[in-house]
Amino acid sequence: MAQRNVVIVLMTALLIAAATALSAPSSAAEACPHQFGSPQQRVDAAGTVVQEWTIAGLQKSEDVLPGYTPRGQLWQATATLQAVKGTVTPLIPSFYAAAPGGQRVGVLWQAATPQGIAPTTLAQGQSSTGKIYFDVIGEDPMGIVYNDGAGELLMWCCESGMTMSMPMSMPMDRCPMCAARDCPCPHRNMM
């Protein structure tokens, strides 16, 4: 009986050691949640509505926006909205492009185009994908921020191939998502 207990204890210890070795270390830095292409969620105060935004491909645009003549360089990004929980209406005017020096450029939400993301309400489980546009005069943007006016911030940057000319200092102030994460991109002036 004693020999059986020793075998059970040894097997249990071996299983625990194997599970520990195969799992990721808890102290390892997680991937940056702000990288272009990363989905980010907004949850309403009651927890009944969850929307998930993904922004990717910030670049100069050659698209023509019907009825709109850019004053500067037109930029675009692809936006995807998923209604994870509840009914979601996209608040497209909440987006702006941000440059390393802190310049902010609001989204051209009023410029309707067939390529643009539709501002229509989505039922739970539905999604919508389209472009968002920015008319940039001055410094090229390095990221996109979503600010609903109530302090809810989502942001995307770190596109490979983008030149980041400002100092990198992380974690980002006022960003709960940056705690214990390795974000190799400079967000500080984007908000």
C-alpha positions as CSV (number, residue, x, y, z in Angstrom):
1,M,0.0,0.0,0.0
2,A,2.8,2.4,0.9
3,Q,4.5,1.6,-2.4
4,R,1.3,2.4,-4.3
5,N,1.0,5.8,-2.5
6,V,4.6,6.6,-3.5
7,V,3.9,5.8,-7.1
8,I,0.7,8.0,-7.1
9,V,2.6,10.9,-5.5
10,L,5.5,10.6,-8.0
11,M,3.0,10.4,-11.0
12,T,1.2,13.5,-9.7
13,A,4.4,15.4,-9.2
14,L,5.5,14.4,-12.7
15,L,2.2,15.6,-14.3
16,I,2.4,18.9,-12.4
17,A,6.0,19.4,-13.6
18,A,5.1,18.6,-17.2
19,A,2.1,21.0,-17.1
20,T,4.2,23.8,-15.7
21,A,7.0,23.3,-18.3
22,L,4.5,23.3,-21.2
23,S,2.6,26.4,-20.1
24,A,3.8,29.9,-20.9
25,P,5.6,31.7,-18.1
26,S,3.3,34.1,-16.3
27,S,5.9,36.7,-16.2
28,A,6.4,36.8,-20.0
29,A,5.2,40.0,-21.7
30,E,2.0,39.6,-23.7
31,A,1.6,40.9,-27.3
32,C,0.7,44.5,-27.7
33,P,-3.1,44.9,-28.0
34,H,-2.7,48.1,-29.9
35,Q,-1.1,46.7,-33.1
36,F,-3.0,47.2,-36.3
37,G,-5.2,44.2,-37.0
38,S,-5.8,43.5,-33.3
39,P,-9.4,43.3,-32.2
40,Q,-10.4,45.6,-29.3
41,Q,-13.7,45.6,-27.5
42,R,-16.0,48.2,-26.0
43,V,-18.5,47.1,-23.4
44,D,-21.4,49.4,-22.3
45,A,-21.8,50.2,-18.6
46,A,-24.4,47.6,-18.1
47,G,-22.5,44.9,-19.9
48,T,-25.4,44.3,-22.3
49,V,-23.7,45.6,-25.5
50,V,-20.2,44.4,-26.6
51,Q,-18.8,45.7,-29.8
52,E,-15.4,44.6,-31.3
53,W,-13.5,46.9,-33.6
54,T,-10.5,45.9,-35.7
55,I,-8.5,48.5,-37.6
56,A,-5.9,47.6,-40.2
57,G,-3.9,48.9,-43.1
58,L,-3.4,52.6,-42.4
59,Q,-2.1,54.0,-45.7
60,K,-2.2,56.9,-48.2
61,S,-5.4,56.6,-50.3
62,E,-6.0,57.1,-54.0
63,D,-9.8,56.6,-53.6
64,V,-12.2,59.3,-54.8
65,L,-14.8,60.4,-52.3
66,P,-18.0,61.5,-54.1
67,G,-18.7,65.2,-53.3
68,Y,-15.5,65.7,-51.3
69,T,-12.2,67.3,-52.4
70,P,-9.3,66.7,-50.0
71,R,-7.4,69.7,-48.7
72,G,-4.4,67.6,-47.9
73,Q,-3.4,63.9,-48.4
74,L,-6.2,61.4,-48.1
75,W,-5.5,58.4,-45.8
76,Q,-7.5,55.3,-45.3
77,A,-7.7,52.2,-43.1
78,T,-10.0,49.2,-43.1
79,A,-12.4,49.0,-40.2
80,T,-14.3,45.9,-39.1
81,L,-17.1,46.1,-36.5
82,Q,-18.5,42.9,-34.9
83,A,-21.6,43.0,-32.7
84,V,-20.4,40.5,-30.1
85,K,-23.3,41.0,-27.7
86,G,-26.5,43.0,-28.2
87,T,-27.4,45.5,-30.9
88,V,-24.5,47.7,-32.0
89,T,-24.7,51.0,-33.9
90,P,-21.2,52.1,-35.1
91,L,-20.2,55.6,-33.9
92,I,-17.8,56.3,-36.9
93,P,-17.3,60.0,-35.9
94,S,-15.4,58.7,-32.8
95,F,-12.3,57.8,-34.9
96,Y,-9.3,60.0,-35.5
97,A,-5.9,59.6,-37.0
98,A,-2.9,60.6,-34.8
99,A,0.6,61.7,-35.8
100,P,3.7,61.3,-33.7
101,G,3.8,65.0,-32.8
102,G,0.3,64.8,-31.4
103,Q,-1.7,66.2,-34.3
104,R,-5.2,64.6,-34.5
105,V,-7.3,64.4,-37.7
106,G,-11.0,63.5,-37.4
107,V,-12.5,60.8,-39.6
108,L,-14.4,61.9,-42.7
109,W,-17.6,60.2,-41.5
110,Q,-19.8,62.5,-43.6
111,A,-18.1,61.5,-46.9
112,A,-20.3,58.6,-48.0
113,T,-18.6,56.1,-50.3
114,P,-19.4,52.6,-51.4
115,Q,-16.0,51.5,-49.9
116,G,-16.8,53.0,-46.5
117,I,-18.0,51.2,-43.5
118,A,-21.8,51.4,-43.3
119,P,-23.2,53.3,-40.3
120,T,-26.1,50.9,-40.0
121,T,-27.1,49.1,-36.8
122,L,-25.9,45.5,-36.5
123,A,-27.7,42.7,-34.7
124,Q,-25.8,40.4,-32.4
125,G,-23.5,38.2,-34.4
126,Q,-23.4,40.5,-37.5
127,S,-20.4,42.4,-38.7
128,S,-19.5,45.1,-41.2
129,T,-16.2,45.9,-42.9
130,G,-15.3,49.0,-44.9
131,K,-12.8,51.9,-45.1
132,I,-12.5,54.9,-42.9
133,Y,-10.9,58.1,-44.4
134,F,-8.8,61.0,-43.0
135,D,-7.9,64.2,-44.8
136,V,-4.4,64.8,-43.4
137,I,-2.7,68.2,-43.6
138,G,0.7,68.1,-42.0
139,E,2.5,65.2,-40.4
140,D,1.7,61.7,-41.6
141,P,-0.4,59.7,-39.1
142,M,1.0,56.7,-37.3
143,G,-2.1,55.4,-35.7
144,I,-5.8,55.5,-35.2
145,V,-7.7,56.2,-32.0
146,Y,-11.4,55.6,-31.1
147,N,-12.7,58.0,-28.4
148,D,-16.4,58.0,-27.5
149,G,-16.1,61.2,-25.5
150,A,-16.7,59.3,-22.3
151,G,-13.1,58.3,-21.8
152,E,-13.4,55.0,-23.6
153,L,-10.3,54.7,-25.7
154,L,-9.2,52.2,-28.3
155,M,-6.1,52.6,-30.4
156,W,-4.1,51.0,-33.1
157,C,-0.5,51.6,-34.2
158,C,2.8,49.6,-34.7
159,E,2.3,48.8,-38.4
160,S,5.5,47.1,-39.5
161,G,7.3,49.4,-42.0
162,M,6.0,52.5,-40.3
163,T,8.6,55.0,-39.2
164,M,8.2,55.9,-35.5
165,S,10.2,59.1,-34.8
166,M,9.1,59.8,-31.3
167,P,10.5,58.2,-28.1
168,M,9.0,55.0,-27.0
169,S,7.8,55.1,-23.4
170,M,5.6,52.3,-22.1
171,P,3.4,51.4,-20.4
172,M,1.2,54.1,-21.8
173,D,-0.4,56.5,-19.3
174,R,-4.1,56.0,-18.8
175,C,-4.1,52.7,-20.7
176,P,-5.2,49.7,-18.6
177,M,-4.4,47.4,-21.6
178,C,-0.7,48.2,-21.4
179,A,0.0,46.9,-17.9
180,A,2.5,44.1,-18.0
181,R,2.7,44.1,-21.8
182,D,5.5,44.8,-24.2
183,C,4.2,47.5,-26.6
184,P,7.0,48.5,-28.9
185,C,5.2,51.5,-30.2
186,P,4.9,55.1,-29.1
187,H,1.2,55.8,-28.1
188,R,1.7,58.5,-25.5
189,N,0.8,61.5,-27.8
190,M,-2.1,59.7,-29.5
191,M,-4.8,60.5,-27.0
